[in-house]
């Protein structure tokens, strides 16, 4: 069974100095070709309205292993005002990431930028088994419940094992469940 996270679930995991990160740590986490070796990079697509949950999600993921999460809020290279360079940089960051995760919320699914990122991420990552959604809801919705957004049902779903709270990834076609670490190693 796929577990849909409740809004606020990940806030409990947030570290005070984790993203959206403390400015003294920003350079350490800069996400580009020159970042740390042997670290699997993950592009996190999200609504800026849910930064508290994002902070906790990043902590959970980065504490699981040698992973580095990218969120555009932390990117010094992003233009102060959204423009064409924003799209170019996001495309580069998505290409450089091993995996792409959309934090699926009511706000992100209605965001033009999140849908644009998902479309580009799909082109870059779908055939590589490298794209997933992490659903968070306030209304007990599932990805299949997003009328007009049925395409979401083709993506792997990040869930959790109800016995031990371990993050898992569910294949939407086979319903096979593997650990998050196993998915990252694919």
Secondary structure, 3 states (H helix, E strand, C coil): CCCCEECCHHHHHCCCCCCCCCHHHCHHHCCCCCCCCCCEEEEEECCHHHHHHHHHHHHHHHCCCCEEEECHHHCCCCCCCCCHHHHHHHHHHHHHCCEEEEEECHHHHCCHHHHHHHHHHHHHHHHHCCEEEEEEECCCCCHHHCCCCHHHHHCEEEEECCCCCCEEEECCCCCCEEEHHHHHHC
